[in-house]
Amino acid sequence: MEDQQDGERPAMPRCYRHPDRETGISCARCDRPICPECMIPASVGYQCPECVRGGSGTDRAAGDARPRTLAGGTVAADQRLVTKVLLGINVAVFFAVLAADDRSLLGALTMLGYAYDPAAADWVGVADGEWHRMLTSAFLHQEIWHIGFNMLALWWLGPQLEAALGRWRFLALYLLSALGGSALTYLLAAQNQESLGASGAIYGLFGATAVLVRRMRYDMRPILVLLVINLFITFRLPNIAWEAHIGGLVVGAVIAYAMVYAPRARRALVQYGTMAAVLLVIAVVCVVRTVELLGR
């Protein structure tokens, strides 16, 4: 290996179609370096002419005329649909709970490990078989500022990820991140501690966005600064379930990495296998914690 001499800059990649031109941009589909002349705007980043032709010609010859996203999903006409549906569900549940003003309804849907409920004269929580709490809690908010911040983050991060991954992959990322946050909360938080909010899923989107930005070779400083600020708030402000934030962040980053870095020849195997593995880990964590709580 040769040492870089003082005053020399490292060699940049050269456009695969124009070897005499240096470039720092790569095709979002094949990852080959492309120069400005070869850059064709796509839903996320840029594609080279061959991939654009392949999406409309080669794929059609193979019986699939649908253009594909960076992660292999189908490019949809409305690339914000799932984001808008998730946002609508969160807002609808917020106002429904607010209008009902029913503490028993709210208490039945929040994340709770294991506690005795005097009103029901019985034990309640995930350990008692109420597994729905792992997911329903991710659609609950009590304060307007809480849902406001979460939905603002969803609207800011969601469309870019939905465009890059495709609708179903984005939805899987969101829901598994929410479950990951609930699982870590169940494992580490006090058994009688209630928690709620979409923060686990939102932090999953933060983690996924960081992975996507890295994959596209964009400037990572804005997303890293935003993530650091949010983590600072997580650990400095009281009454925040940091476990949900960290659990969602890790799950979101892991799933996004598998989705955007999976080799094209084994894309489905890597993506679905990773999601299945994450779901299995969540299930194991929940079983271990349940056995621990019921054994006390």
C-alpha positions as protocol buffer text, in pm:
chain_id: "A"
residue {
  index: 1
  type: MET
  ca { x: 0 y: 0 z: 0 }
}
residue {
  index: 2
  type: GLU
  ca { x: 141 y: 337 z: -96 }
}
residue {
  index: 3
  type: ASP
  ca { x: 136 y: 624 z: 150 }
}
residue {
  index: 4
  type: GLN
  ca { x: -49 y: 934 z: 36 }
}
residue {
  index: 5
  type: GLN
  ca { x: 202 y: 1212 z: -26 }
}
residue {
  index: 6
  type: ASP
  ca { x: 156 y: 1556 z: 127 }
}
residue {
  index: 7
  type: GLY
  ca { x: -46 y: 1783 z: -99 }
}
residue {
  index: 8
  type: GLU
  ca { x: -211 y: 1500 z: -292 }
}
residue {
  index: 9
  type: ARG
  ca { x: -585 y: 1450 z: -270 }
}
residue {
  index: 10
  type: PRO
  ca { x: -733 y: 1099 z: -269 }
}
residue {
  index: 11
  type: ALA
  ca { x: -852 y: 979 z: -609 }
}
residue {
  index: 12
  type: MET
  ca { x: -1228 y: 1008 z: -661 }
}
residue {
  index: 13
  type: PRO
  ca { x: -1437 y: 747 z: -841 }
}
residue {
  index: 14
  type: ARG
  ca { x: -1485 y: 799 z: -1214 }
}
residue {
  index: 15
  type: CYS
  ca { x: -1811 y: 780 z: -1404 }
}
residue {
  index: 16
  type: TYR
  ca { x: -1851 y: 430 z: -1543 }
}
residue {
  index: 17
  type: ARG
  ca { x: -1981 y: 574 z: -1872 }
}
residue {
  index: 18
  type: HIS
  ca { x: -1726 y: 855 z: -1892 }
}
residue {
  index: 19
  type: PRO
  ca { x: -1400 y: 731 z: -1734 }
}
residue {
  index: 20
  type: ASP
  ca { x: -1235 y: 1070 z: -1777 }
}
residue {
  index: 21
  type: ARG
  ca { x: -1480 y: 1238 z: -1535 }
}
residue {
  index: 22
  type: GLU
  ca { x: -1447 y: 1221 z: -1158 }
}
residue {
  index: 23
  type: THR
  ca { x: -1763 y: 1217 z: -948 }
}
residue {
  index: 24
  type: GLY
  ca { x: -1887 y: 1172 z: -594 }
}
residue {
  index: 25
  type: ILE
  ca { x: -2238 y: 1059 z: -691 }
}
residue {
  index: 26
  type: SER
  ca { x: -2350 y: 699 z: -737 }
}
residue {
  index: 27
  type: CYS
  ca { x: -2658 y: 546 z: -897 }
}
residue {
  index: 28
  type: ALA
  ca { x: -2922 y: 474 z: -634 }
}
residue {
  index: 29
  type: ARG
  ca { x: -2992 y: 132 z: -786 }
}
residue {
  index: 30
  type: CYS
  ca { x: -2664 y: -18 z: -905 }
}
residue {
  index: 31
  type: ASP
  ca { x: -2429 y: 199 z: -693 }
}
residue {
  index: 32
  type: ARG
  ca { x: -2198 y: 270 z: -988 }
}
residue {
  index: 33
  type: PRO
  ca { x: -2042 y: 619 z: -1001 }
}
residue {
  index: 34
  type: ILE
  ca { x: -2212 y: 858 z: -1244 }
}
residue {
  index: 35
  type: CYS
  ca { x: -2127 y: 1209 z: -1363 }
}
residue {
  index: 36
  type: PRO
  ca { x: -2377 y: 1499 z: -1390 }
}
residue {
  index: 37
  type: GLU
  ca { x: -2447 y: 1413 z: -1754 }
}
residue {
  index: 38
  type: CYS
  ca { x: -2555 y: 1062 z: -1658 }
}
residue {
  index: 39
  type: MET
  ca { x: -2756 y: 1158 z: -1349 }
}
residue {
  index: 40
  type: ILE
  ca { x: -3131 y: 1107 z: -1392 }
}
residue {
  index: 41
  type: PRO
  ca { x: -3347 y: 1224 z: -1096 }
}
residue {
  index: 42
  type: ALA
  ca { x: -3533 y: 941 z: -921 }
}
residue {
  index: 43
  type: SER
  ca { x: -3770 y: 923 z: -625 }
}
residue {
  index: 44
  type: VAL
  ca { x: -3462 y: 906 z: -403 }
}
residue {
  index: 45
  type: GLY
  ca { x: -3128 y: 1027 z: -535 }
}
residue {
  index: 46
  type: TYR
  ca { x: -3023 y: 970 z: -896 }
}
residue {
  index: 47
  type: GLN
  ca { x: -3015 y: 671 z: -1132 }
}
residue {
  index: 48
  type: CYS
  ca { x: -2792 y: 596 z: -1427 }
}
residue {
  index: 49
  type: PRO
  ca { x: -2937 y: 567 z: -1781 }
}
residue {
  index: 50
  type: GLU
  ca { x: -2900 y: 188 z: -1786 }
}
residue {
  index: 51
  type: CYS
  ca { x: -3099 y: 140 z: -1465 }
}
residue {
  index: 52
  type: VAL
  ca { x: -3369 y: 376 z: -1589 }
}
residue {
  index: 53
  type: ARG
  ca { x: -3394 y: 182 z: -1914 }
}
residue {
  index: 54
  type: GLY
  ca { x: -3387 y: -143 z: -1720 }
}
residue {
  index: 55
  type: GLY
  ca { x: -3676 y: -29 z: -1501 }
}
residue {
  index: 56
  type: SER
  ca { x: -3892 y: 37 z: -1805 }
}
residue {
  index: 57
  type: GLY
  ca { x: -3755 y: -204 z: -2061 }
}
residue {
  index: 58
  type: THR
  ca { x: -3563 y: -498 z: -1917 }
}
residue {
  index: 59
  type: ASP
  ca { x: -3810 y: -550 z: -1636 }
}
residue {
  index: 60
  type: ARG
  ca { x: -4098 y: -534 z: -1881 }
}
residue {
  index: 61
  type: ALA
  ca { x: -3937 y: -806 z: -2089 }
}
residue {
  index: 62
  type: ALA
  ca { x: -3914 y: -1018 z: -1779 }
}
residue {
  index: 63
  type: GLY
  ca { x: -4285 y: -968 z: -1715 }
}
residue {
  index: 64
  type: ASP
  ca { x: -4252 y: -686 z: -1458 }
}
residue {
  index: 65
  type: ALA
  ca { x: -4298 y: -336 z: -1597 }
}
residue {
  index: 66
  type: ARG
  ca { x: -4304 y: -169 z: -1256 }
}
residue {
  index: 67
  type: PRO
  ca { x: -4014 y: 60 z: -1166 }
}
residue {
  index: 68
  type: ARG
  ca { x: -3849 y: -26 z: -836 }
}
residue {
  index: 69
  type: THR
  ca { x: -3734 y: 176 z: -537 }
}
residue {
  index: 70
  type: LEU
  ca { x: -3386 y: 166 z: -390 }
}
residue {
  index: 71
  type: ALA
  ca { x: -3490 y: -124 z: -166 }
}
residue {
  index: 72
  type: GLY
  ca { x: -3673 y: -312 z: -442 }
}
residue {
  index: 73
  type: GLY
  ca { x: -4026 y: -200 z: -360 }
}
residue {
  index: 74
  type: THR
  ca { x: -4276 y: -87 z: -622 }
}
residue {
  index: 75
  type: VAL
  ca { x: -4270 y: 284 z: -699 }
}
residue {
  index: 76
  type: ALA
  ca { x: -4617 y: 417 z: -617 }
}
residue {
  index: 77
  type: ALA
  ca { x: -4792 y: 722 z: -756 }
}
residue {
  index: 78
  type: ASP
  ca { x: -4847 y: 865 z: -407 }
}
residue {
  index: 79
  type: GLN
  ca { x: -4525 y: 812 z: -215 }
}
residue {
  index: 80
  type: ARG
  ca { x: -4671 y: 959 z: 103 }
}
residue {
  index: 81
  type: LEU
  ca { x: -4979 y: 738 z: 132 }
}
residue {
  index: 82
  type: VAL
  ca { x: -4863 y: 516 z: 421 }
}
residue {
  index: 83
  type: THR
  ca { x: -4718 y: 817 z: 600 }
}
residue {
  index: 84
  type: LYS
  ca { x: -5052 y: 998 z: 572 }
}
residue {
  index: 85
  type: VAL
  ca { x: -5246 y: 690 z: 687 }
}
residue {
  index: 86
  type: LEU
  ca { x: -5023 y: 642 z: 993 }
}
residue {
  index: 87
  type: LEU
  ca { x: -5048 y: 1011 z: 1076 }
}
residue {
  index: 88
  type: GLY
  ca { x: -5426 y: 997 z: 1038 }
}
residue {
  index: 89
  type: ILE
  ca { x: -5458 y: 694 z: 1266 }
}
residue {
  index: 90
  type: ASN
  ca { x: -5248 y: 858 z: 1539 }
}
residue {
  index: 91
  type: VAL
  ca { x: -5448 y: 1181 z: 1523 }
}
residue {
  index: 92
  type: ALA
  ca { x: -5783 y: 997 z: 1513 }
}
residue {
  index: 93
  type: VAL
  ca { x: -5694 y: 785 z: 1817 }
}
residue {
  index: 94
  type: PHE
  ca { x: -5575 y: 1094 z: 2003 }
}
residue {
  index: 95
  type: PHE
  ca { x: -5905 y: 1277 z: 1955 }
}
residue {
  index: 96
  type: ALA
  ca { x: -6111 y: 962 z: 2015 }
}
residue {
  index: 97
  type: VAL
  ca { x: -5948 y: 903 z: 2353 }
}
residue {
  index: 98
  type: LEU
  ca { x: -5976 y: 1274 z: 2432 }
}
residue {
  index: 99
  type: ALA
  ca { x: -6347 y: 1275 z: 2349 }
}
residue {
  index: 100
  type: ALA
  ca { x: -6419 y: 955 z: 2541 }
}
residue {
  index: 101
  type: ASP
  ca { x: -6230 y: 1080 z: 2847 }
}
residue {
  index: 102
  type: ASP
  ca { x: -6221 y: 717 z: 2963 }
}
residue {
  index: 103
  type: ARG
  ca { x: -5924 y: 629 z: 3181 }
}
residue {
  index: 104
  type: SER
  ca { x: -6012 y: 260 z: 3169 }
}
residue {
  index: 105
  type: LEU
  ca { x: -5987 y: 262 z: 2788 }
}
residue {
  index: 106
  type: LEU
  ca { x: -5653 y: 441 z: 2799 }
}
residue {
  index: 107
  type: GLY
  ca { x: -5527 y: 210 z: 3072 }
}
residue {
  index: 108
  type: ALA
  ca { x: -5617 y: -96 z: 2866 }
}
residue {
  index: 109
  type: LEU
  ca { x: -5409 y: 17 z: 2568 }
}
residue {
  index: 110
  type: THR
  ca { x: -5093 y: 166 z: 2720 }
}
residue {
  index: 111
  type: MET
  ca { x: -4768 y: -25 z: 2751 }
}
residue {
  index: 112
  type: LEU
  ca { x: -4760 y: -194 z: 3090 }
}
residue {
  index: 113
  type: GLY
  ca { x: -4550 y: -487 z: 3205 }
}
residue {
  index: 114
  type: TYR
  ca { x: -4738 y: -633 z: 3501 }
}
residue {
  index: 115
  type: ALA
  ca { x: -4941 y: -463 z: 3773 }
}
residue {
  index: 116
  type: TYR
  ca { x: -5240 y: -515 z: 3999 }
}
residue {
  index: 117
  type: ASP
  ca { x: -5550 y: -319 z: 3901 }
}
residue {
  index: 118
  type: PRO
  ca { x: -5768 y: -249 z: 4206 }
}
residue {
  index: 119
  type: ALA
  ca { x: -6064 y: -148 z: 3992 }
}
residue {
  index: 120
  type: ALA
  ca { x: -6065 y: -485 z: 3814 }
}
residue {
  index: 121
  type: ALA
  ca { x: -5939 y: -670 z: 4121 }
}
residue {
  index: 122
  type: ASP
  ca { x: -5698 y: -855 z: 3893 }
}
residue {
  index: 123
  type: TRP
  ca { x: -5350 y: -844 z: 3745 }
}
residue {
  index: 124
  type: VAL
  ca { x: -5308 y: -673 z: 3410 }
}
residue {
  index: 125
  type: GLY
  ca { x: -5029 y: -610 z: 3160 }
}
residue {
  index: 126
  type: VAL
  ca { x: -4830 y: -782 z: 2889 }
}
residue {
  index: 127
  type: ALA
  ca { x: -4721 y: -1055 z: 3130 }
}
residue {
  index: 128
  type: ASP
  ca { x: -5088 y: -1134 z: 3188 }
}
residue {
  index: 129
  type: GLY
  ca { x: -5138 y: -1203 z: 2819 }
}
residue {
  index: 130
  type: GLU
  ca { x: -5230 y: -854 z: 2702 }
}
residue {
  index: 131
  type: TRP
  ca { x: -4984 y: -859 z: 2414 }
}
residue {
  index: 132
  type: HIS
  ca { x: -5181 y: -600 z: 2220 }
}
residue {
  index: 133
  type: ARG
  ca { x: -5032 y: -332 z: 2447 }
}
residue {
  index: 134
  type: MET
  ca { x: -4700 y: -373 z: 2264 }
}
residue {
  index: 135
  type: LEU
  ca { x: -4852 y: -213 z: 1953 }
}
residue {
  index: 136
  type: THR
  ca { x: -5159 y: -18 z: 2067 }
}
residue {
  index: 137
  type: SER
  ca { x: -4945 y: 195 z: 2297 }
}
residue {
  index: 138
  type: ALA
  ca { x: -4755 y: 322 z: 1991 }
}
residue {
  index: 139
  type: PHE
  ca { x: -5071 y: 494 z: 1864 }
}
residue {
  index: 140
  type: LEU
  ca { x: -5162 y: 665 z: 2193 }
}
residue {
  index: 141
  type: HIS
  ca { x: -5081 y: 1020 z: 2303 }
}
residue {
  index: 142
  type: GLN
  ca { x: -5215 y: 1228 z: 2589 }
}
residue {
  index: 143
  type: GLU
  ca { x: -5060 y: 1572 z: 2550 }
}
residue {
  index: 144
  type: ILE
  ca { x: -5094 y: 1788 z: 2240 }
}
residue {
  index: 145
  type: TRP
  ca { x: -4721 y: 1868 z: 2239 }
}
residue {
  index: 146
  type: HIS
  ca { x: -4642 y: 1494 z: 2247 }
}
residue {
  index: 147
  type: ILE
  ca { x: -4845 y: 1403 z: 1942 }
}
residue {
  index: 148
  type: GLY
  ca { x: -4743 y: 1730 z: 1776 }
}
residue {
  index: 149
  type: PHE
  ca { x: -4371 y: 1656 z: 1791 }
}
residue {
  index: 150
  type: ASN
  ca { x: -4414 y: 1292 z: 1692 }
}
residue {
  index: 151
  type: MET
  ca { x: -4638 y: 1366 z: 1395 }
}
residue {
  index: 152
  type: LEU
  ca { x: -4412 y: 1647 z: 1279 }
}
residue {
  index: 153
  type: ALA
  ca { x: -4120 y: 1403 z: 1278 }
}
residue {
  index: 154
  type: LEU
  ca { x: -4331 y: 1142 z: 1099 }
}
residue {
  index: 155
  type: TRP
  ca { x: -4427 y: 1391 z: 827 }
}
residue {
  index: 156
  type: TRP
  ca { x: -4067 y: 1505 z: 789 }
}
residue {
  index: 157
  type: LEU
  ca { x: -3900 y: 1163 z: 782 }
}
residue {
  index: 158
  type: GLY
  ca { x: -4175 y: 938 z: 648 }
}
residue {
  index: 159
  type: PRO
  ca { x: -4210 y: 1044 z: 283 }
}
residue {
  index: 160
  type: GLN
  ca { x: -3838 y: 1011 z: 206 }
}
residue {
  index: 161
  type: LEU
  ca { x: -3821 y: 665 z: 360 }
}
residue {
  index: 162
  type: GLU
  ca { x: -4147 y: 555 z: 198 }
}
residue {
  index: 163
  type: ALA
  ca { x: -4012 y: 667 z: -142 }
}
residue {
  index: 164
  type: ALA
  ca { x: -3684 y: 483 z: -89 }
}
residue {
  index: 165
  type: LEU
  ca { x: -3825 y: 160 z: 55 }
}
residue {
  index: 166
  type: GLY
  ca { x: -4172 y: 129 z: -93 }
}
residue {
  index: 167
  type: ARG
  ca { x: -4501 y: 123 z: 93 }
}
residue {
  index: 168
  type: TRP
  ca { x: -4496 y: -223 z: 252 }
}
residue {
  index: 169
  type: ARG
  ca { x: -4132 y: -214 z: 353 }
}
residue {
  index: 170
  type: PHE
  ca { x: -4181 y: 128 z: 507 }
}
residue {
  index: 171
  type: LEU
  ca { x: -4488 y: 8 z: 699 }
}
residue {
  index: 172
  type: ALA
  ca { x: -4295 y: -297 z: 825 }
}
residue {
  index: 173
  type: LEU
  ca { x: -4010 y: -70 z: 935 }
}
residue {
  index: 174
  type: TYR
  ca { x: -4250 y: 155 z: 1127 }
}
residue {
  index: 175
  type: LEU
  ca { x: -4439 y: -125 z: 1304 }
}
residue {
  index: 176
  type: LEU
  ca { x: -4130 y: -330 z: 1390 }
}
residue {
  index: 177
  type: SER
  ca { x: -3960 y: -20 z: 1530 }
}
residue {
  index: 178
  type: ALA
  ca { x: -4265 y: 40 z: 1747 }
}
residue {
  index: 179
  type: LEU
  ca { x: -4254 y: -320 z: 1869 }
}
residue {
  index: 180
  type: GLY
  ca { x: -3880 y: -294 z: 1929 }
}
residue {
  index: 181
  type: GLY
  ca { x: -3933 y: 10 z: 2150 }
}
residue {
  index: 182
  type: SER
  ca { x: -4207 y: -166 z: 2344 }
}
residue {
  index: 183
  type: ALA
  ca { x: -3995 y: -479 z: 2384 }
}
residue {
  index: 184
  type: LEU
  ca { x: -3701 y: -291 z: 2538 }
}
residue {
  index: 185
  type: THR
  ca { x: -3941 y: -100 z: 2762 }
}
residue {
  index: 186
  type: TYR
  ca { x: -4095 y: -428 z: 2875 }
}
residue {
  index: 187
  type: LEU
  ca { x: -3751 y: -574 z: 2944 }
}
residue {
  index: 188
  type: LEU
  ca { x: -3586 y: -284 z: 3130 }
}
residue {
  index: 189
  type: ALA
  ca { x: -3855 y: -53 z: 3270 }
}
residue {
  index: 190
  type: ALA
  ca { x: -4031 y: -104 z: 3601 }
}
residue {
  index: 191
  type: GLN
  ca { x: -4305 y: -363 z: 3564 }
}
residue {
  index: 192
  type: ASN
  ca { x: -4578 y: -122 z: 3677 }
}
residue {
  index: 193
  type: GLN
  ca { x: -4457 y: 171 z: 3464 }
}
residue {
  index: 194
  type: GLU
  ca { x: -4707 y: 280 z: 3201 }
}
residue {
  index: 195
  type: SER
  ca { x: -4583 y: 432 z: 2875 }
}
residue {
  index: 196
  type: LEU
  ca { x: -4738 y: 540 z: 2550 }
}
residue {
  index: 197
  type: GLY
  ca { x: -4658 y: 727 z: 2231 }
}
residue {
  index: 198
  type: ALA
  ca { x: -4521 y: 674 z: 1881 }
}
residue {
  index: 199
  type: SER
  ca { x: -4168 y: 768 z: 1987 }
}
residue {
  index: 200
  type: GLY
  ca { x: -4030 y: 415 z: 1940 }
}
residue {
  index: 201
  type: ALA
  ca { x: -4150 y: 409 z: 1580 }
}
residue {
  index: 202
  type: ILE
  ca { x: -4030 y: 766 z: 1520 }
}
residue {
  index: 203
  type: TYR
  ca { x: -3683 y: 686 z: 1650 }
}
residue {
  index: 204
  type: GLY
  ca { x: -3686 y: 388 z: 1417 }
}
residue {
  index: 205
  type: LEU
  ca { x: -3737 y: 635 z: 1133 }
}
residue {
  index: 206
  type: PHE
  ca { x: -3444 y: 840 z: 1263 }
}
residue {
  index: 207
  type: GLY
  ca { x: -3220 y: 533 z: 1257 }
}
residue {
  index: 208
  type: ALA
  ca { x: -3342 y: 434 z: 912 }
}
residue {
  index: 209
  type: THR
  ca { x: -3288 y: 786 z: 776 }
}
residue {
  index: 210
  type: ALA
  ca { x: -2928 y: 785 z: 899 }
}
residue {
  index: 211
  type: VAL
  ca { x: -2870 y: 454 z: 720 }
}
residue {
  index: 212
  type: LEU
  ca { x: -3035 y: 581 z: 401 }
}
residue {
  index: 213
  type: VAL
  ca { x: -2833 y: 905 z: 403 }
}
residue {
  index: 214
  type: ARG
  ca { x: -2516 y: 700 z: 443 }
}
residue {
  index: 215
  type: ARG
  ca { x: -2621 y: 470 z: 159 }
}
residue {
  index: 216
  type: MET
  ca { x: -2687 y: 765 z: -70 }
}
residue {
  index: 217
  type: ARG
  ca { x: -2356 y: 926 z: 32 }
}
residue {
  index: 218
  type: TYR
  ca { x: -2524 y: 1248 z: 135 }
}
residue {
  index: 219
  type: ASP
  ca { x: -2402 y: 1479 z: 410 }
}
residue {
  index: 220
  type: MET
  ca { x: -2483 y: 1301 z: 735 }
}
residue {
  index: 221
  type: ARG
  ca { x: -2427 y: 1599 z: 963 }
}
residue {
  index: 222
  type: PRO
  ca { x: -2789 y: 1730 z: 961 }
}
residue {
  index: 223
  type: ILE
  ca { x: -2948 y: 1398 z: 1059 }
}
residue {
  index: 224
  type: LEU
  ca { x: -2674 y: 1324 z: 1315 }
}
residue {
  index: 225
  type: VAL
  ca { x: -2716 y: 1665 z: 1479 }
}
residue {
  index: 226
  type: LEU
  ca { x: -3093 y: 1618 z: 1494 }
}
residue {
  index: 227
  type: LEU
  ca { x: -3049 y: 1270 z: 1639 }
}
residue {
  index: 228
  type: VAL
  ca { x: -2805 y: 1393 z: 1905 }
}
residue {
  index: 229
  type: ILE
  ca { x: -3048 y: 1669 z: 2006 }
}
residue {
  index: 230
  type: ASN
  ca { x: -3332 y: 1422 z: 2040 }
}
residue {
  index: 231
  type: LEU
  ca { x: -3120 y: 1177 z: 2240 }
}
residue {
  index: 232
  type: PHE
  ca { x: -3014 y: 1462 z: 2469 }
}
residue {
  index: 233
  type: ILE
  ca { x: -3380 y: 1544 z: 2530 }
}
residue {
  index: 234
  type: THR
  ca { x: -3455 y: 1175 z: 2584 }
}
residue {
  index: 235
  type: PHE
  ca { x: -3207 y: 1141 z: 2869 }
}
residue {
  index: 236
  type: ARG
  ca { x: -3239 y: 1488 z: 3020 }
}
residue {
  index: 237
  type: LEU
  ca { x: -3614 y: 1539 z: 3050 }
}
residue {
  index: 238
  type: PRO
  ca { x: -3813 y: 1349 z: 3313 }
}
residue {
  index: 239
  type: ASN
  ca { x: -4094 y: 1104 z: 3246 }
}
residue {
  index: 240
  type: ILE
  ca { x: -3961 y: 991 z: 2909 }
}
residue {
  index: 241
  type: ALA
  ca { x: -3942 y: 619 z: 2831 }
}
residue {
  index: 242
  type: TRP
  ca { x: -3587 y: 619 z: 2696 }
}
residue {
  index: 243
  type: GLU
  ca { x: -3609 y: 243 z: 2649 }
}
residue {
  index: 244
  type: ALA
  ca { x: -3870 y: 289 z: 2375 }
}
residue {
  index: 245
  type: HIS
  ca { x: -3653 y: 545 z: 2199 }
}
residue {
  index: 246
  type: ILE
  ca { x: -3339 y: 331 z: 2201 }
}
residue {
  index: 247
  type: GLY
  ca { x: -3524 y: 11 z: 2111 }
}
residue {
  index: 248
  type: GLY
  ca { x: -3694 y: 175 z: 1815 }
}
residue {
  index: 249
  type: LEU
  ca { x: -3371 y: 341 z: 1701 }
}
residue {
  index: 250
  type: VAL
  ca { x: -3176 y: 14 z: 1695 }
}
residue {
  index: 251
  type: VAL
  ca { x: -3450 y: -183 z: 1522 }
}
residue {
  index: 252
  type: GLY
  ca { x: -3506 y: 87 z: 1262 }
}
residue {
  index: 253
  type: ALA
  ca { x: -3135 y: 110 z: 1179 }
}
residue {
  index: 254
  type: VAL
  ca { x: -3095 y: -269 z: 1154 }
}
residue {
  index: 255
  type: ILE
  ca { x: -3395 y: -318 z: 926 }
}
residue {
  index: 256
  type: ALA
  ca { x: -3307 y: -21 z: 705 }
}
residue {
  index: 257
  type: TYR
  ca { x: -2950 y: -147 z: 666 }
}
residue {
  index: 258
  type: ALA
  ca { x: -3079 y: -484 z: 547 }
}
residue {
  index: 259
  type: MET
  ca { x: -3321 y: -319 z: 308 }
}
residue {
  index: 260
  type: VAL
  ca { x: -3087 y: -75 z: 134 }
}
residue {
  index: 261
  type: TYR
  ca { x: -2763 y: -275 z: 144 }
}
residue {
  index: 262
  type: ALA
  ca { x: -2902 y: -617 z: 53 }
}
residue {
  index: 263
  type: PRO
  ca { x: -2740 y: -754 z: -265 }
}
residue {
  index: 264
  type: ARG
  ca { x: -2990 y: -751 z: -548 }
}
residue {
  index: 265
  type: ALA
  ca { x: -2956 y: -1123 z: -618 }
}
residue {
  index: 266
  type: ARG
  ca { x: -3059 y: -1210 z: -258 }
}
residue {
  index: 267
  type: ARG
  ca { x: -3257 y: -898 z: -175 }
}
residue {
  index: 268
  type: ALA
  ca { x: -3581 y: -1067 z: -69 }
}
residue {
  index: 269
  type: LEU
  ca { x: -3402 y: -1330 z: 139 }
}
residue {
  index: 270
  type: VAL
  ca { x: -3193 y: -1072 z: 325 }
}
residue {
  index: 271
  type: GLN
  ca { x: -3478 y: -826 z: 380 }
}
residue {
  index: 272
  type: TYR
  ca { x: -3745 y: -1072 z: 489 }
}
residue {
  index: 273
  type: GLY
  ca { x: -3492 y: -1278 z: 683 }
}
residue {
  index: 274
  type: THR
  ca { x: -3380 y: -971 z: 879 }
}
residue {
  index: 275
  type: MET
  ca { x: -3736 y: -870 z: 958 }
}
residue {
  index: 276
  type: ALA
  ca { x: -3816 y: -1224 z: 1073 }
}
residue {
  index: 277
  type: ALA
  ca { x: -3501 y: -1231 z: 1287 }
}
residue {
  index: 278
  type: VAL
  ca { x: -3590 y: -898 z: 1450 }
}
residue {
  index: 279
  type: LEU
  ca { x: -3941 y: -1020 z: 1521 }
}
residue {
  index: 280
  type: LEU
  ca { x: -3798 y: -1340 z: 1671 }
}
residue {
  index: 281
  type: VAL
  ca { x: -3564 y: -1142 z: 1898 }
}
residue {
  index: 282
  type: ILE
  ca { x: -3858 y: -927 z: 2013 }
}
residue {
  index: 283
  type: ALA
  ca { x: -4060 y: -1241 z: 2089 }
}
residue {
  index: 284
  type: VAL
  ca { x: -3773 y: -1400 z: 2283 }
}
residue {
  index: 285
  type: VAL
  ca { x: -3722 y: -1082 z: 2487 }
}
residue {
  index: 286
  type: CYS
  ca { x: -4091 y: -1075 z: 2574 }
}
residue {
  index: 287
  type: VAL
  ca { x: -4100 y: -1442 z: 2672 }
}
residue {
  index: 288
  type: VAL
  ca { x: -3792 y: -1407 z: 2892 }
}
residue {
  index: 289
  type: ARG
  ca { x: -3936 y: -1101 z: 3067 }
}
residue {
  index: 290
  type: THR
  ca { x: -4275 y: -1267 z: 3111 }
}
residue {
  index: 291
  type: VAL
  ca { x: -4120 y: -1574 z: 3271 }
}
residue {
  index: 292
  type: GLU
  ca { x: -3920 y: -1346 z: 3501 }
}
residue {
  index: 293
  type: LEU
  ca { x: -4224 y: -1145 z: 3611 }
}
residue {
  index: 294
  type: LEU
  ca { x: -4455 y: -1442 z: 3664 }
}
residue {
  index: 295
  type: GLY
  ca { x: -4182 y: -1629 z: 3853 }
}
residue {
  index: 296
  type: ARG
  ca { x: -4150 y: -1363 z: 4121 }
}
